[in-house]
Amino acid sequence: ICSQAKPLSTENHAELLDCVVLLARSSPDDLIAFLHSQLEIENEAVRVASLNLLSAIVGADLPETKVKKFLIVKAVKSTLSDQNAKVRKAVLHFIRRLLSSGSVENCAEWDMVAYVFHEFSVSTSKLAIQEESTIQTLCIDILQCLDTSVSGMTQVLWPRLLEYVVPAQYTGTLKPLCRCLRELAEKKQQEGEEAACLDYSGPVKLPTPQGLLARLLVVASSPYEREGHGCAALQLLKALHHIIHAAVGEMWVVNIPPLLQYIEGNTENSLDHERWEHMLLQ
């Protein structure tokens, strides 16, 4: 599996994955324990191969391994401190498979999402290295594909994602981040719950309502920067009006849609910035 001198052909690799899935059906505990032991070996090829096999197991979404997902996540977490670029990319590919595998049931999966933001931040400071650019792109892709409708996602992601809205090192993630938070807030509203609150006892540093408002308004003031972050920021403001202040809900429901229409009806070159800033401040 791990030989770099003589890599498997595409056909043999596919056959190998089929064999691993069969093993996962018949002996899930033994297979997961074995792959966990392989991940503890400080060897790039062994770790990458083992991570790829665990991704295949998670992607198969087997009844035999679904109840043991926490053991798989625990095994992968043993590699999170590895600084090797190939290992980090293999972990990120695993996370993508994990978060699209049908259900997210506990906070172990949240650690995987937090790792995506950590890797994005690390890569931002090392973009002179080509591999870091690839890792950053992969992080954005995972967040863009994050399906907030997956069972259990509301409990895992909300309100932890709010931690990443304000800090500057996560600016590049704002578009998918705002989209996820907006969908989660709307989902909670549909379920009859409070749209959101900043009273959370978990180990995260949540922004203040004032800090959140200031950050999103600053992003919205330059609506065309970073591929449409302005629209995403305004949509999130509308969804989170209860967090900002209980009295702004009706006003924002009326005023934010025209702002969005104005952005969408103009291009960056044709936007009247003075008028836009006036509209935004109103």
C-alpha positions as CSV (number, residue, x, y, z in Angstrom):
1,I,0.0,0.0,0.0
2,C,2.7,2.4,1.0
3,S,5.4,1.7,-1.4
4,Q,6.7,4.9,-3.1
5,A,9.1,3.0,-5.3
6,K,6.4,0.9,-6.8
7,P,3.0,2.6,-6.5
8,L,-0.2,0.7,-7.1
9,S,-2.0,1.0,-10.5
10,T,-5.4,2.6,-10.6
11,E,-7.1,-0.8,-10.9
12,N,-5.2,-2.3,-8.0
13,H,-5.8,0.7,-5.9
14,A,-9.6,0.4,-6.5
15,E,-9.5,-3.3,-5.7
16,L,-7.6,-2.6,-2.5
17,L,-10.3,-0.1,-1.4
18,D,-12.9,-2.7,-2.1
19,C,-11.1,-5.2,0.1
20,V,-10.8,-2.7,2.9
21,V,-14.5,-2.0,2.8
22,L,-15.1,-5.8,3.0
23,L,-12.8,-5.9,6.0
24,A,-14.7,-3.0,7.6
25,R,-17.9,-5.0,7.3
26,S,-16.5,-8.2,8.8
27,S,-14.0,-6.9,11.4
28,P,-14.5,-3.1,12.0
29,D,-12.8,-3.0,15.4
30,D,-9.7,-4.9,14.3
31,L,-9.3,-2.8,11.1
32,I,-9.8,0.5,12.8
33,A,-7.3,-0.5,15.6
34,F,-4.8,-1.6,13.0
35,L,-5.0,1.6,11.0
36,H,-4.8,3.6,14.2
37,S,-1.5,1.8,15.0
38,Q,-0.3,2.7,11.5
39,L,-1.1,6.4,11.9
40,E,1.1,6.4,15.0
41,I,4.1,5.4,12.9
42,E,6.1,8.6,11.9
43,N,6.3,7.7,8.2
44,E,4.7,10.0,5.6
45,A,3.7,7.2,3.1
46,V,2.3,5.0,5.9
47,R,0.2,7.8,7.4
48,V,-1.1,9.0,4.0
49,A,-2.1,5.5,2.9
50,S,-3.8,4.8,6.3
51,L,-5.7,8.2,6.1
52,N,-6.8,7.4,2.6
53,L,-8.1,4.0,3.7
54,L,-10.0,5.6,6.6
55,S,-11.5,8.0,4.2
56,A,-12.7,5.1,2.1
57,I,-14.3,3.5,5.1
58,V,-16.1,6.7,6.2
59,G,-17.2,7.3,2.6
60,A,-18.7,3.9,2.4
61,D,-21.0,4.8,5.3
62,L,-21.4,1.3,6.5
63,P,-23.8,0.3,9.3
64,E,-20.9,-1.6,10.9
65,T,-18.6,1.5,11.0
66,K,-21.2,4.3,11.5
67,V,-21.5,3.5,15.2
68,K,-17.7,3.5,15.5
69,K,-17.1,6.8,13.8
70,F,-15.7,8.3,17.0
71,L,-13.0,5.7,17.0
72,I,-12.1,6.6,13.4
73,V,-12.0,10.3,14.3
74,K,-9.8,9.5,17.3
75,A,-7.4,7.7,15.1
76,V,-7.1,10.6,12.6
77,K,-6.7,13.1,15.5
78,S,-3.4,11.4,16.3
79,T,-2.0,12.9,13.1
80,L,-3.2,16.5,13.5
81,S,0.1,17.8,14.8
82,D,2.0,16.3,11.7
83,Q,3.4,19.2,9.7
84,N,4.1,17.2,6.6
85,A,2.1,18.8,3.7
86,K,1.0,15.4,2.2
87,V,-0.3,14.2,5.6
88,R,-2.1,17.5,6.2
89,K,-3.8,17.2,2.7
90,A,-4.8,13.6,3.4
91,V,-6.3,14.7,6.7
92,L,-8.3,17.4,5.0
93,H,-9.6,15.0,2.4
94,F,-10.7,12.7,5.2
95,I,-12.5,15.6,6.9
96,R,-14.4,16.3,3.6
97,R,-15.5,12.7,3.5
98,L,-16.4,12.7,7.2
99,L,-18.6,15.8,7.1
100,S,-20.6,14.5,4.0
101,S,-21.1,11.0,5.3
102,G,-24.7,11.3,6.5
103,S,-24.7,12.3,10.2
104,V,-22.5,14.3,12.6
105,E,-23.2,13.2,16.2
106,N,-20.7,14.7,18.6
107,C,-18.0,17.3,19.3
108,A,-15.2,15.1,17.9
109,E,-16.4,16.1,14.5
110,W,-16.2,19.8,15.5
111,D,-12.5,19.3,16.2
112,M,-12.1,18.3,12.6
113,V,-13.9,21.5,11.4
114,A,-11.7,23.5,13.7
115,Y,-8.7,21.9,12.1
116,V,-9.8,23.2,8.7
117,F,-9.7,26.8,10.0
118,H,-6.3,26.2,11.7
119,E,-4.8,24.9,8.5
120,F,-6.2,27.8,6.6
121,S,-4.6,30.2,9.0
122,V,-1.3,28.4,8.9
123,S,-1.3,28.3,5.1
124,T,-2.0,32.0,4.9
125,S,1.3,32.8,6.6
126,K,3.2,30.4,4.3
127,L,1.7,31.1,0.9
128,A,5.1,31.6,-0.7
129,I,5.2,27.8,-0.6
130,Q,3.2,26.2,-3.5
131,E,1.9,23.4,-1.3
132,E,0.5,25.8,1.2
133,S,-1.6,27.4,-1.5
134,T,-3.0,24.0,-2.4
135,I,-3.9,23.4,1.3
136,Q,-5.6,26.8,1.6
137,T,-7.6,26.1,-1.5
138,L,-8.6,22.7,-0.1
139,C,-9.7,24.3,3.2
140,I,-12.0,26.8,1.3
141,D,-13.4,23.9,-0.8
142,I,-14.3,21.9,2.3
143,L,-16.1,24.9,3.9
144,Q,-17.9,25.7,0.6
145,C,-19.2,22.1,0.5
146,L,-20.1,21.9,4.1
147,D,-23.7,20.7,4.2
148,T,-25.5,22.3,7.2
149,S,-28.6,20.1,6.6
150,V,-26.7,16.9,7.6
151,S,-28.2,15.5,10.8
152,G,-26.5,16.8,13.9
153,M,-24.7,19.6,12.2
154,T,-26.6,22.4,14.0
155,Q,-25.4,21.0,17.4
156,V,-21.8,20.6,16.2
157,L,-21.4,23.9,14.4
158,W,-23.6,26.4,16.2
159,P,-22.4,28.7,17.7
160,R,-18.8,27.6,17.4
161,L,-18.4,29.0,13.9
162,L,-19.0,32.5,15.2
163,E,-15.5,32.4,16.7
164,Y,-14.0,32.7,13.2
165,V,-16.0,35.7,11.8
166,V,-14.0,38.6,13.4
167,P,-10.3,37.5,13.4
168,A,-8.5,38.9,10.4
169,Q,-6.6,35.6,9.7
170,Y,-9.8,33.9,8.7
171,T,-11.0,36.7,6.3
172,G,-10.5,34.4,3.3
173,T,-13.1,32.0,4.7
174,L,-15.8,34.6,5.2
175,K,-18.0,33.8,2.2
176,P,-18.6,30.1,3.0
177,L,-18.5,30.9,6.8
178,C,-21.3,33.4,6.5
179,R,-23.3,31.0,4.3
180,C,-23.0,28.2,6.9
181,L,-23.9,30.5,9.8
182,R,-26.9,32.0,7.9
183,E,-28.2,28.5,7.1
184,L,-27.8,27.3,10.7
185,A,-29.6,30.4,12.1
186,E,-32.4,30.0,9.6
187,K,-32.7,26.3,10.5
188,K,-32.9,27.1,14.2
189,Q,-35.7,29.7,13.5
190,Q,-37.6,27.1,11.4
191,E,-37.3,24.7,14.3
192,G,-38.9,27.3,16.6
193,E,-35.7,28.0,18.5
194,E,-34.1,31.4,19.2
195,A,-32.2,32.4,16.0
196,A,-29.0,32.6,18.0
197,C,-27.4,33.7,21.2
198,L,-23.9,34.5,22.4
199,D,-24.3,32.8,25.8
200,Y,-22.3,29.6,25.3
201,S,-20.3,27.7,27.8
202,G,-18.1,25.8,25.4
203,P,-14.4,26.3,25.0
204,V,-14.6,29.0,22.3
205,K,-14.1,32.7,22.3
206,L,-17.3,34.2,20.9
207,P,-17.5,37.8,19.5
208,T,-19.5,40.5,21.2
209,P,-22.6,41.7,19.3
210,Q,-20.8,45.1,18.7
211,G,-17.7,43.3,17.3
212,L,-19.8,41.1,15.1
213,L,-21.7,44.1,13.7
214,A,-18.6,46.1,13.1
215,R,-16.8,43.3,11.3
216,L,-19.7,42.5,9.0
217,L,-20.3,46.2,8.2
218,V,-16.7,46.6,7.3
219,V,-16.8,43.6,5.0
220,A,-20.1,44.9,3.4
221,S,-18.6,48.4,2.8
222,S,-16.3,46.8,0.1
223,P,-18.9,44.4,-1.3
224,Y,-16.9,43.1,-4.3
225,E,-13.7,42.2,-2.5
226,R,-12.8,38.5,-2.2
227,E,-15.5,37.1,-4.5
228,G,-18.6,38.6,-3.1
229,H,-18.0,38.6,0.7
230,G,-20.2,41.8,0.9
231,C,-23.5,40.0,0.0
232,A,-22.6,37.1,2.3
233,A,-22.0,39.5,5.2
234,L,-25.3,41.3,4.7
235,Q,-27.2,38.1,4.4
236,L,-25.7,37.0,7.7
237,L,-26.5,40.3,9.4
238,K,-30.2,39.7,8.4
239,A,-30.2,36.2,9.8
240,L,-28.4,37.2,13.1
241,H,-30.5,40.3,13.9
242,H,-31.4,38.8,17.3
243,I,-27.7,38.5,18.2
244,I,-27.0,42.1,17.3
245,H,-30.1,43.7,19.0
246,A,-33.6,42.5,19.4
247,A,-35.0,45.8,18.1
248,V,-33.4,45.7,14.6
249,G,-35.2,42.6,13.2
250,E,-38.1,44.3,11.4
251,M,-36.0,47.2,10.1
252,W,-33.3,44.9,8.7
253,V,-35.9,42.6,7.0
254,V,-37.0,45.7,5.1
255,N,-33.7,47.4,4.5
256,I,-31.2,44.6,3.7
257,P,-32.9,43.1,0.6
258,P,-32.6,46.5,-1.3
259,L,-29.0,46.6,-0.3
260,L,-28.4,43.1,-1.8
261,Q,-30.3,44.1,-4.9
262,Y,-28.2,47.2,-5.3
263,I,-24.9,45.1,-5.1
264,E,-26.2,42.5,-7.5
265,G,-27.4,45.1,-10.0
266,N,-24.0,46.8,-10.2
267,T,-20.5,45.8,-11.0
268,E,-17.4,46.8,-9.0
269,N,-16.5,49.4,-11.7
270,S,-20.1,50.9,-11.8
271,L,-20.8,51.0,-8.1
272,D,-21.3,54.5,-6.7
273,H,-19.3,54.1,-3.5
274,E,-20.5,57.3,-1.9
275,R,-24.1,56.3,-2.4
276,W,-23.4,52.8,-1.3
277,E,-21.8,53.9,2.0
278,H,-24.8,56.3,2.6
279,M,-27.3,53.4,2.0
280,L,-25.3,51.1,4.3
281,L,-25.1,53.7,7.1
282,Q,-28.8,54.3,6.9
